[in-house]
Amino acid sequence: MRRIRSVLIALGIVAGAVAVAVFLVSLAPEPERLEPPSQLPFVTTVTVAAGSGSIPVFGAGTVRPSAEVAITPQVGGRVVWVDPAFQSGGRFDTGQTLFRIEEEDYVVRLREAEATLADRQVAFLEAREEAAIARAEYERYAEQEPGSIPLSEASPLALREPQLNAARAALDRDQARVAEANLAVARTRVNAPFNGYVRDESVDVGQFVAPGQPVGRLFAADAVEVVAPLSDGNAALIPGLWNQRAGDAGQRIAARVIAEYGDIRYAWDGYVDRAEASLDEQSRTIDVIVRVPDPFTAGTPAGVTTALDSTPPLLVGKFVDVEIQGLAPQSYFRVRRAALQPGNEIWAVDDNGAVTIVPVRTLQRGDDEVYVTGALADGQAAITGGIQFATDGMLVRTGAAPGP
């Protein structure tokens, strides 16, 4: 009996434990039902925008002077004065004296030439008077002798014409010598040929300089040039490029030169001055020359609202970006560069998430955007990432791509 009682007690305990467990399970919350993840690939997209106006043509190059000359004296001698500004970076105006050469020797030669000229003027006056007397005497002789040779056929020597011509030639020669001596005196002052800056100099007071000896370099301040090598495809986007003539003030192709100073970009307005008539042998590109007037005025901050306290000029030797006003097609589109797929394709996505592969023609590639033509639409979504390949009709999930 005791054994049966123990068995019953054990069974009662087990049954109670099962009942408690069933009760506790019934009180537990029902597990959340989750939808299985979508099998469609997720892609990032950007919006295609319809373009308007001119397509910019991008290039880059180094700023160089529009004119640069070597400063060389035309007469020799000892340097007696140098303008304090005649050193690297100095600014000069047209006609301003850079340095002076000792002029005493040239002044002495001028005085000698003037004295010789004075004697020659007297000799010419005497020869002219003698020629006039000889002509008058011959005319009286011809009147008294009816059979004599007329004045028009008389010997030039009898009329003293060769002597007068020789005296006139000698006077002209000595006048030229005086002019030459005056010019030599004037050339002892070496002047700036145009408004510009000194690139370098190598002359000091007391130094002897010889005619034609370079003593410095000066470059023009009124304009600079940027040589932008462009591919033939980019050059073809510039309207009327091959009609441009250097220095022609007629219809000009607008351009903009952008330089970076202290992480801030500054822009200067310019224009396409000309294009080289031959390809570069190494790069097979066309050199387009952009001219920038007034480069040493402050540039305009590009793409920012605040700038440095002191805005810099467009310095010679600076590497810059160039934007040239290109053609203005009737219809084209702008889209982020990442949306252009290999083979010149855009993977467009419609409102239902279906992919359409659109072949396009690339007109221009910028740093962040490309300009294309093709069967696109304004506001259409284009894939920039998330998949490595696509097919027409393929379904995808979309999300906006992060900004540039």
Beta strands, then each sheet from edge to edge (+ up, - down):
strand 1: 42-47
strand 2: 49-50
strand 3: 56-65
strand 4: 68-71
strand 5: 77-82
strand 6: 91-92
strand 7: 97-101
strand 8: 189-191
strand 9: 196-201
strand 10: 208-209
strand 11: 216-220
strand 12: 223-230
strand 13: 253-261
strand 14: 264-279
strand 15: 286-293
strand 16: 300-301
strand 17: 319-325
strand 18: 333-336
strand 19: 340-341
strand 20: 345-349
strand 21: 355-365
strand 22: 369-374
strand 23: 381-385
strand 24: 397-400
sheet 1: 2+ 18- 22+ 21- 20+ 23- 1+ 24+
sheet 2: 2+ 18- 22+ 21- 20+ 19-
sheet 3: 16+ 14- 13+ 17- 3+ 12- 15+
sheet 4: 4+ 11- 9+ 6-
sheet 5: 8+ 7- 5+ 10-
end
